[in-house]
Amino acid sequence: MPPFRSAFKWDPTRPHILVIACSDGRLQEPTDEFLSRSLGVRQYDRLYVAGGGGALCASGKDYLRAQQIRRECRFLVDAHDVEEIVLLFHGPSGDGPPEAMCADYRRKLPQLAVAKLRDQQQRDAAELMMRRDEWAGNARVRVYRCETAANGALEFVPLTSN
């Protein structure tokens, strides 16, 4: 099989925007649509990891993992001169299907019902905003949750007031 040659050329200009999102592939295209159509973001650095924004918080028992991911995030902010971070969480809306809940949150907090996991995401988002200097430096941070409704519709809602 011959190598694939991209129609794009390498551009040395950095986008200065970092998106931190869950690695759940079911959300890839809706996330790109949200970033492009709602926020006007087309070029961005990516930190896709199980849990998305929630991976930066221990939320139960993952202290070392959360600390490491915050360090990785800060490295990218500094090395890539990031000016803005879009931090994404995901799960069901209030009436959405429980299976839409982020698997990383279910892993970290298996004893909690989906409604409580949604509340935990809200608390984690607030905590991250209070500790933003640690992982985001001087970058502006916007936080959203991609919510899945009972009919499968997806909506990106702000989790914090910036």
N, C-alpha and C positions, 0 to 999 in steps of 0.2 A: 504494500500500500504506500503510495507516495505521501510525503509530508503535506500537511495542510498549510497553505499560505494565507494569512489574514489580509483582508482588504485595507486594514488599518495600519498606519505607521506608528511607531513608538513616539510618544510626545513627552518630552522631559518636564513639562509643566505639571506640577502637582495640583490636585483638585482642592486641597485644604479642607475637605469635608470627610469625616469618618462616620460610617454607619455601623452600629453595633446591633446585630440582630441574631435571632435563633437560626440555627442551621437547618431547621425544618424546611425541606424542599417544597412542601405544599404552599409555602408562603412567598416563594421567590418572586414569581411574576406579580402578585398583588403588591408586594413591597416595592418592586421597581416602579409599578404604576403609581403608587402613592407618592414615592419620592419625586418622580418626574412631574406628575400632573398636579399634585397638591403643594409640594414644596419647591418645585422648579429645580430639583437636583438630578442631574444626569450622569455626571462624572463624580465618583467618590471612592475613597478607600473603604475597604470592607474588613470588619472583624466579625465573622460569622462563627458562632459557637453555641453549643447546646445551652439553652436558657436565655440567649440574647442578653438584654440588659440585666436580667436576673442573675446571670453568671458572675457579675461583679459583686454580688452580695452573697454572704454565706447562707442566710435564710435557713438556719437549722444546723447544718453540720459540715459544710464545705468551706471552712475557713481558709485552708491553704490554697485551694483552687481559686476562690474568690480573690484572695490576695495576689496570686500569680496573674490572673487575668487583668486585675487593675494595673499591675506593673506593665503588662504587655500593652495595655491601652495607653498608658502614660508614655511608653517608649514610642508608640506610633504618633501620638500627639506631638512629642518633641522632635522626632526624626523627620516627620512629614510636614511639620509646621501647620498642624491642624488648627483651624480657626473655629470650626463648628462641628459638633457631634450630634447625630440623631440616634437616640437610644430607643430601641424597640423591645417591647414585651409582647406576648400573645396569649390568647386563651378565649374561652367562650364569652359571649355577652351574658347578661343576667339570665336570659332564657335560652342560651345557646347550648349546643351539645357538649356534654362533659368530656367526650373524647377529643375535643379541640383544645383542652388544657395543655399547656406546655409540659412535655414529658420530663424536663429537668426539674420543674417545680414538684411534680408528682413523685419524682425520685427523692428529692431532698426532704419533702414533707409528706410522706405517704399517709399519715394519719389524718390529714386535713381534707375536708370536703372541698369541692370546686369553689364554692362561694368564699370560703376562708382562704383558698389559694389566691383568688382574685384580690382579696383584701391584703394579703401578704405582698403581692406585686406592687400594690399602691404604697404600702409602707416602705418596701425596698426602693422604689423610685424616689420617695421623699428622702430616705436616708442617703441615697447616692447624690442627690442634689446638695445635701448638707455637707457631704465629704468630697465634693466635686474637685476641689483644688488638688486632692491626692491623685486622682486618675485622669482628670480632664485639663489640668493646668488652667490657662486663661481662655480656653475654648468655650464658646457659647454652647449650651446643651439644651436640646429639645427632647422630650420624652413622650412616647406614645405607646398605646397597646392596640394591636390588631385584634379586634373582637369578631368572633364568628357567631352569627345569629342562628336561630333555630332553622331558618330556611337556607342556610349556607352563605348568606350575604356577609361580606367582610367590610368592616368599618374601622378606620384608624382614629382613635380618640386620644386627646391629650391626657397624660397621667399627672402632670404637675403644671403649675403655673410658673413660667420662667420668669 
